Amino acid sequence: MKWFVRADIDGFFGLALDNLVQLLVIVGLCSHVLGFSDDLIYRHILPGAAVSLLVGNFYYANQAKQLAALAGRDDICALPYGINTVSLFAHIFLVMLPAKMVAVAAGAANPDIIAWQAGLLACFGSGLIELFGSFVAERLRKATPRAALLSTLSGIALTFISLGFLFRTYAHPVVGLVTLAVILLVYFGKLKFRGNIPGGLVAVLLGVLLSWLMGLAPVGVRPENELGVFLPIPVVADLWAALVSPQSLAYVSVIIPMGLFNVIGSLQNIESAEAAGDSFPTQPSLMANGIGTLAACVFGSCFPTTIYIGHPGWKAMGARAGYSIMNGAFMTVICLTGSLSYIAWAVPIDAGMAIVLWIGIVIAAQAFQETPKNHAPAVVLGLLPGIAAWGAFMAKSGVRAAIEPGQSAALFTDDLPSRFQMADIWIHGAFVLEQGFIFTAMILAAMTVAVIERHYVNAALWSGAASLLSVSGLIHSYRWTASDTALSLTPAWEWALAYALMGVVFLSAKWLCVDDKSVS
């Protein structure tokens, strides 16, 4: 297999756009939510992110090349890799922002540095969990039905990726629908442009042109930050200061579940790649992921990396190893030069959103295409917690949007569910499902597969696992904050009892139930 093929250009545009969105979110939240200086963002956080992205992208490209050589094939697609979106928001809002607020209240000399150090600590803890989780993940993968692993990803792809970008497509239809037409022709219709011009390149360039013509670009005012070369600098002293800080234990309730979610999410993406025809070894793949996260925090980034959702889409494009190398190199250049703000100014997200929408569609479809036909109900059940989590996110975003800017009153109070309930919207159930929905989706789907296959003991074991996770607080346990709901890691006893009773029902099925021949 060659290091580069023409289709790698298509894959690069899609993956680079996805990674670029994460970097733009980092800059936006660090600037406007945390109030970090440009110096801290462009000289420490982004260079640290560049190190992690370069390490992982180059590793997974080489891994694909080696697998192709061993298998005697020329169609292996490297695992996509980038910054973990869920952890990004968790570290900003549940670790760094509270750390800064405490530092300000205590009259600390430099609250920004304290918040940044707290983020480094969270990233370090997540990296350790990812690294050591790699030694047990393969056992979990073998014990879990494919429907359970793929349906969880499909729920995320259907909601947070597909629906989110579909809304944006119809909000700006001239850009969104025209570029979507190009993507449909090239990737679903399997057509090529004359001259072998990559379809992804055509879609992005057309999207940029239409964005400028429709007034969607430039985005905001022309940036004024300094351009240059900002080489990564180790920040071991700051990481150590965070580790020995008396406040470090306060973030364990965020670090542990986020680290576990990263392991499970990466595991599901490896299974997704195998379903698409590329079987990567689990342990080294997850170890590289953990090493990438640890490299990030050592050089100043607060944000863990992960094996990305979307391998089937990139593979269907024809991308191989080169798209990963191109992505790592491009991300490194923009992170180390301060040019990210200029790219964001000139190239709006709308220019490439059709590619991301297509990726979400492919992932959602894969759960049905690559599992046994009779497991389809399990796939549907596995989709629902992700949809619920997205619904909870939309509801909370709506509540925030209804508040006047600058209003200091708490948005989330104990009576919020009752107000929703008056409109027959049981938002309390959505909040419960949101906390740990990756675990919940996987368990519900696995439980359903076990019942379909008449493996009632296995179904009871999955119920027991859900009960234990509820007792630990990793699922269904949340607390109110002034502006959101957060995982509390306190026992969710009611749900633990419910899952335990489900297990009893499954175990008793052999004696209390008979086959209903009328149900086909």
C-alpha positions in Angstrom: 0.0 0.0 0.0 1.3 3.5 -0.9 1.8 6.1 1.7 -0.4 8.5 -0.3 -3.2 8.0 -2.7 -5.4 10.6 -4.4 -8.4 9.9 -2.1 -6.3 10.8 0.9 -6.9 14.4 -0.1 -10.7 13.9 0.4 -10.1 12.2 3.7 -7.7 15.0 4.8 -10.3 17.7 4.2 -12.9 15.9 6.2 -10.7 14.9 9.2 -8.9 18.3 9.2 -12.2 20.1 9.3 -13.3 18.0 12.2 -10.0 18.6 14.1 -10.2 22.3 13.1 -13.6 22.6 14.7 -12.2 21.2 18.0 -9.3 23.7 18.0 -11.7 26.6 17.3 -13.9 25.5 20.2 -10.8 25.4 22.4 -9.7 28.9 21.5 -13.3 30.3 21.8 -14.0 28.7 25.2 -10.5 29.4 26.6 -10.8 33.1 25.5 -14.4 33.9 26.3 -15.4 31.5 29.1 -12.1 31.2 31.0 -10.6 34.6 30.0 -7.2 33.1 29.2 -4.7 35.4 27.5 -3.5 34.9 23.9 -0.1 34.1 25.3 -1.4 31.2 27.3 -3.5 29.9 24.5 -1.1 30.3 21.5 2.2 29.6 23.4 1.2 26.7 25.6 -2.2 25.1 25.0 -2.2 24.9 21.1 1.5 23.8 20.9 0.7 21.0 23.4 -2.3 20.0 21.3 0.0 20.0 18.2 2.3 17.5 19.9 -0.6 15.1 20.8 -2.1 15.4 17.3 1.2 14.8 15.6 2.1 11.8 17.7 -1.2 10.0 17.2 -1.8 10.8 13.5 1.7 9.6 12.6 1.4 6.4 14.7 -2.0 5.4 13.2 -0.8 6.1 9.7 2.2 3.8 10.3 0.0 1.2 11.9 -2.2 1.1 8.8 0.8 0.8 6.5 2.1 -2.1 8.6 -1.3 -3.9 8.7 -1.5 -3.5 4.9 1.9 -5.1 4.5 1.1 -8.0 6.9 -2.3 -8.7 5.2 -1.0 -8.2 1.6 -3.7 -5.5 1.0 -3.7 -2.0 -0.4 -7.0 -0.7 1.1 -6.3 -0.3 4.8 -7.6 3.0 6.2 -5.8 4.5 9.2 -7.8 5.0 12.4 -8.9 8.7 12.6 -7.7 10.6 15.6 -8.1 13.9 17.3 -9.2 15.8 20.4 -12.0 14.4 22.4 -15.1 16.7 22.1 -16.9 15.4 25.2 -13.8 15.7 27.4 -13.1 19.1 26.0 -16.4 20.5 27.3 -16.1 18.6 30.6 -12.6 19.9 31.3 -13.6 23.5 30.5 -16.9 23.6 32.4 -16.4 21.0 35.2 -12.7 21.4 36.0 -11.1 24.6 34.7 -13.9 27.1 35.2 -14.7 25.9 38.8 -11.0 26.0 39.6 -10.8 29.6 38.4 -13.9 30.6 40.3 -12.4 29.1 43.5 -9.1 30.9 42.9 -10.8 34.2 42.3 -12.8 33.8 45.5 -9.7 33.0 47.4 -7.9 36.1 46.0 -5.2 34.1 44.2 -2.6 36.1 42.4 -3.1 34.4 39.0 -6.4 32.4 38.8 -5.8 31.8 35.0 -2.7 29.7 35.8 -4.5 27.8 38.5 -7.4 26.9 36.1 -4.9 25.9 33.4 -3.0 23.7 35.9 -6.3 22.0 36.9 -6.9 21.3 33.2 -3.4 19.7 32.9 -4.2 17.5 35.9 -7.5 16.3 34.3 -5.7 15.6 31.0 -3.0 13.7 32.9 -5.5 11.5 34.8 -7.4 10.8 31.6 -4.2 9.7 29.8 -3.3 7.3 32.6 -6.8 5.7 32.5 -6.6 5.4 28.7 -3.1 3.9 28.9 -3.8 1.3 31.6 -7.3 0.6 30.2 -5.7 -0.7 27.1 -4.6 -3.9 28.9 -8.2 -5.0 29.7 -10.2 -3.4 26.8 -9.8 -6.4 24.4 -11.5 -8.7 26.9 -14.4 -6.2 27.2 -14.6 -6.0 23.4 -14.8 -9.8 23.0 -17.6 -10.0 25.6 -19.7 -7.3 24.0 -22.0 -7.9 21.0 -21.2 -5.8 17.9 -24.7 -4.3 18.0 -23.9 -2.9 21.5 -20.6 -1.3 20.4 -21.9 0.1 17.0 -25.3 1.3 18.1 -23.7 3.6 20.7 -21.6 5.3 18.1 -24.6 5.5 15.8 -26.6 7.3 18.5 -23.8 9.9 18.7 -23.4 10.2 15.0 -27.2 10.5 14.4 -27.6 13.3 16.9 -24.5 15.3 17.8 -23.1 15.0 14.3 -25.8 14.5 11.7 -28.7 16.4 13.2 -26.5 19.2 14.4 -25.0 19.8 11.0 -28.4 19.2 9.2 -29.8 22.1 11.2 -26.9 24.2 10.1 -27.3 23.0 6.5 -30.9 24.3 6.4 -30.1 27.4 8.3 -27.7 28.4 5.4 -29.2 26.4 2.5 -27.3 27.9 -0.4 -24.0 26.8 1.1 -25.3 23.7 2.9 -27.5 22.1 0.3 -25.3 22.9 -2.7 -22.2 21.3 -1.1 -24.3 18.4 0.1 -25.3 17.8 -3.5 -21.6 17.4 -4.4 -21.0 15.0 -1.5 -24.1 12.9 -2.5 -22.8 12.6 -6.1 -19.3 11.7 -5.1 -19.7 9.5 -2.0 -23.1 8.0 -2.3 -23.4 8.1 -6.1 -19.7 6.9 -6.5 -19.1 9.4 -9.3 -15.8 11.2 -10.0 -15.2 14.7 -11.3 -13.4 15.0 -14.7 -9.7 15.3 -14.2 -9.9 13.2 -11.0 -10.3 16.3 -8.9 -11.1 15.1 -5.3 -14.8 15.5 -4.5 -14.0 16.7 -0.9 -11.8 19.5 -2.3 -14.5 20.6 -4.7 -17.1 20.7 -1.9 -14.9 22.7 0.4 -13.7 25.2 -2.2 -17.3 25.6 -3.5 -18.4 26.1 0.1 -15.8 28.8 0.8 -16.8 30.6 -2.4 -20.5 30.5 -1.6 -19.9 31.5 2.0 -18.1 34.7 0.9 -20.8 35.4 -1.7 -23.6 34.9 0.9 -21.9 37.0 3.6 -21.1 34.1 5.9 -17.4 34.9 5.5 -15.3 36.5 6.8 -16.2 35.3 10.2 -16.0 38.2 12.7 -13.3 40.9 12.7 -9.9 40.3 11.2 -7.7 38.7 14.0 -4.9 40.7 15.5 -3.0 38.0 17.3 0.8 37.7 16.6 2.0 35.2 14.0 5.3 33.4 14.5 6.7 30.1 15.5 5.6 28.9 19.0 7.5 25.7 19.7 6.2 23.3 22.3 7.7 23.8 25.8 7.4 21.1 28.5 5.3 22.3 31.5 6.3 19.6 34.0 6.6 22.1 36.8 3.0 23.3 36.3 1.7 19.7 36.0 3.5 18.8 39.3 2.0 21.9 41.0 -1.4 20.6 40.0 -0.7 17.1 41.2 0.4 18.2 44.7 -2.4 20.8 45.0 -4.8 20.1 47.9 -7.7 20.8 45.4 -6.6 18.0 43.1 -9.0 15.4 44.6 -11.9 17.6 43.8 -11.7 16.8 40.1 -11.6 13.0 40.5 -15.4 12.8 39.9 -14.8 14.3 36.4 -11.4 12.7 35.6 -12.5 9.0 36.2 -15.7 9.0 34.2 -14.2 11.0 31.3 -11.2 8.7 31.2 -13.4 5.6 31.2 -15.7 7.1 28.5 -12.6 7.7 26.3 -11.5 4.1 26.6 -15.0 2.8 25.8 -15.5 5.3 22.9 -12.1 4.3 21.4 -12.9 0.7 21.8 -16.2 1.1 19.9 -14.4 2.9 17.1 -11.9 0.0 16.8 -14.9 -2.3 16.5 -16.4 0.0 13.9 -13.2 -0.2 11.9 -13.2 -4.0 12.0 -16.8 -4.0 10.9 -15.6 -1.9 7.9 -12.9 -4.5 7.1 -9.8 -3.2 8.9 -8.9 -5.2 12.0 -6.5 -3.2 14.2 -5.0 -4.7 17.4 -6.8 -3.2 20.4 -4.1 -2.9 23.0 -1.4 -0.9 21.0 -4.2 1.2 19.5 -5.5 2.3 22.9 -2.0 2.7 24.3 -1.0 5.1 21.5 -4.2 7.0 22.4 -3.2 7.3 26.0 0.3 8.3 25.2 -1.0 11.0 22.9 -3.1 12.4 25.8 -0.1 12.3 28.2 2.0 14.1 25.6 -0.6 16.8 25.4 -0.6 17.6 29.1 3.2 17.5 29.4 3.5 20.2 26.7 0.6 22.4 27.9 -2.7 21.1 26.4 -5.5 20.4 28.8 -7.5 18.3 26.3 -7.4 14.5 25.9 -7.1 12.9 22.4 -9.1 9.9 21.2 -9.6 7.5 18.3 -12.2 9.3 16.3 -15.6 8.2 15.2 -15.8 8.0 11.4 -13.4 5.3 10.1 -16.1 3.7 7.8 -16.6 7.1 6.2 -13.0 7.8 5.5 -12.5 4.3 4.2 -15.5 4.6 1.9 -13.9 7.8 0.5 -10.8 5.7 -0.4 -8.5 7.3 2.2 -5.6 5.1 3.4 -2.6 6.2 5.5 -1.7 9.5 3.9 -4.8 11.4 5.1 -3.7 10.9 8.7 -0.2 12.2 8.0 -1.5 15.2 6.2 -3.9 16.0 9.0 -1.2 15.7 11.7 1.2 17.9 9.7 -1.5 20.5 8.9 -2.7 20.7 12.5 0.8 21.1 13.8 1.5 24.0 11.4 -1.6 26.0 12.4 -1.1 25.3 16.1 2.6 26.3 16.1 2.2 29.5 14.0 -0.8 31.2 15.5 -2.6 31.0 12.1 -5.6 29.2 13.5 -7.5 32.5 14.0 -6.9 33.6 10.4 -8.2 30.3 9.0 -11.3 30.6 11.2 -11.8 34.1 9.9 -11.6 33.1 6.2 -13.1 29.6 6.1 -16.4 29.2 8.0 -17.5 25.8 9.3 -20.3 25.9 6.8 -17.9 25.4 3.9 -17.2 21.8 4.9 -20.2 20.7 7.0 -21.6 18.5 4.2 -18.6 16.2 4.6 -19.2 15.9 8.4 -22.9 15.3 7.8 -22.1 12.5 5.4 -19.7 10.9 7.9 -22.5 10.9 10.5 -24.9 9.2 8.1 -22.4 6.4 7.2 -21.7 5.7 10.9 -25.4 5.6 11.8 -26.1 3.2 8.9 -23.2 0.9 9.8 -24.8 -0.3 13.0 -27.6 -1.9 10.9 -25.5 -3.0 8.0 -22.8 -4.8 10.0 -24.9 -6.6 12.6 -27.2 -9.6 12.2 -30.7 -8.7 10.9 -32.4 -10.1 14.0 -30.3 -7.8 16.2 -31.9 -4.7 14.7 -34.1 -4.1 17.8 -31.0 -4.1 19.9 -29.4 -1.5 17.7 -32.5 0.8 18.0 -32.5 0.5 21.7 -28.8 1.3 21.8 -29.5 4.5 19.8 -32.0 5.9 22.3 -29.7 6.9 25.2 -27.6 9.0 22.7 -30.7 10.6 21.4 -31.8 11.3 24.9 -28.4 12.8 25.8 -28.7 15.1 22.8 -32.2 16.1 23.7 -31.0 17.0 27.2 -28.2 19.0 25.7 -30.7 20.9 23.4 -33.1 21.5 26.3 -30.3 23.0 28.5 -29.1 25.1 25.6 -32.6 26.4 25.2 -32.8 27.3 28.8 -29.6 29.2 28.6 -30.7 31.0 25.4 -33.8 32.2 27.2 -31.8 34.0 29.9 -30.8 37.6 29.3 -27.1 38.1 28.8 -25.3 39.0 32.0 -28.2 37.7 34.2 -26.6 36.1 37.3 -29.6 34.0 38.5 -29.0 30.3 38.6 -30.4 28.6 35.4 -30.7 25.1 36.8 -32.7 24.6 39.9 -34.6 21.6 41.4 -37.9 22.8 40.0 -36.7 22.8 36.4 -37.9 19.2 35.7 -41.4 20.0 37.1 -41.7 23.0 34.8 -40.9 20.8 31.8 -43.2 18.1 33.1 -46.1 20.5 33.0 -45.7 20.4 29.2 -45.5 16.6 29.4 -41.8 16.6 28.8 -40.1 14.3 31.2 -36.8 16.0 31.1 -35.7 14.4 34.4 -35.4 11.1 32.5 -33.3 12.7 29.8 -30.9 14.2 32.4 -30.7 10.7 34.1 -29.9 9.1 30.7 -27.4 11.8 29.8 -25.1 10.9 32.6 -23.0 8.0 31.4 -25.1 7.4 28.3 -22.2 5.6 26.5 -22.3 2.9 29.2 -26.1 2.8 29.3 -26.5 2.5 25.5 -24.0 -0.3 25.3 -25.5 -2.2 28.2 -29.1 -1.9 26.9 -28.1 -3.1 23.5 -26.1 -6.0 24.8 -28.9 -7.0 27.1 -31.3 -7.1 24.2 -29.0 -9.2 22.1 -28.7 -11.7 24.9 -32.5 -11.9 25.2 -32.9 -12.3 21.4 -30.3 -15.2 21.5 -32.0 -16.7 24.6 -28.8 -16.2 26.7 -30.7 -15.2 29.8 -27.8 -15.5 32.2 -25.8 -13.1 30.0 -28.7 -10.7 30.0 -28.8 -10.9 33.8 -25.0 -10.2 34.0 -25.4 -7.1 31.9 -28.2 -6.0 34.2 -25.9 -6.6 37.1 -23.2 -4.5 35.5 -25.7 -1.7 35.0 -26.7 -2.0 38.6 -23.1 -1.7 39.8 -22.4 1.3 37.6 -25.5 2.9 39.1 -24.2 2.3 42.6 -20.8 3.8 41.6 -22.6 6.9 40.2 -21.0 6.5 36.8 -24.4 6.4 35.2 -27.7 8.1 36.1 -26.2 10.2 38.9 -26.1 14.0 38.5 -26.2 17.1 40.5 -27.4 20.6 39.8 -24.9 23.5 39.2 -25.8 27.1 38.5 -25.5 26.6 34.7 -25.7 22.9 34.0 -26.0 19.4 35.3 -22.9 17.5 36.3 -21.9 13.9 37.1 -21.9 13.6 40.9 -20.5 10.0 41.4 -23.0 9.4 44.2 -25.0 6.1 44.2 -28.1 6.2 42.0 -30.0 3.7 44.2 -33.3 3.7 42.5 -31.8 2.8 39.1 -29.4 0.3 40.8 -32.5 -1.5 42.2 -34.3 -1.4 38.9 -31.5 -3.0 37.0 -31.1 -5.7 39.7 -34.8 -6.5 39.4 -34.4 -6.7 35.6 -31.7 -9.3 36.2 -34.1 -11.3 38.4 -36.7 -11.2 35.6 -34.2 -12.5 33.0 -32.9 -15.3 35.3 -36.5 -16.5 36.0 -37.4 -16.5 32.3 -36.3 -20.1 31.8 -38.8 -21.4 34.4 -41.6 -18.8 34.1 -41.8 -18.3 30.3 -42.5 -20.5 27.2 -41.9 -19.7 23.5 -44.7 -17.8 22.0 -45.0 -19.4 18.6 -47.4 -16.7 17.4 -44.6 -14.1 17.6 -42.4 -14.3 14.5 
